[in-house]
Amino acid sequence: MPPWRVLLHNDDANDMDHVVASLQMIASHNRLQAEVCMMEAHRHGVSLITVTHREHAELLEERFRSRKLVVTIEPESSPAG
């Protein structure tokens, strides 16, 4: 199955602890991984959460959105690249 990226986008609605806890709960990141991911999104606007197959990426996107986080998915390799 082709790989898909799950991307976390920075937002002004969620506090950092909520984002870190969500990354730990949904993506199974350890505390350090979750903090690094959250800070990258905070500083650069977007951060890679994981790369997985499309069905799992869609599930993760839905679970993050249920916690009010801004997450998108996209194919790992784009045709324009």
C-alpha positions, 0 to 999 in steps of 0.5 A: 500500500502506498504511504500517506503522511499524517500532518499536524497543523498549528492552531491558536485554539489548543494549548500545548499540553492538550496537543502533547497528550493527544499525540501520546494517546492517538499516535502512541508517541512517547512524551519527548516525541509528542513535545518535539512534534508539537513544537515543530508545528508551533514554530513552523506551522506543520509537523509530520506525525507519522507515515502509514497506509491510507486507511490508517491515516484517515482513521488517525485524522478522524481521531485527532479531529475529534479532539479538535486538532487540525490534522491533514493527510496526503500521499507521501510522494506527490506526482508534482514532485 
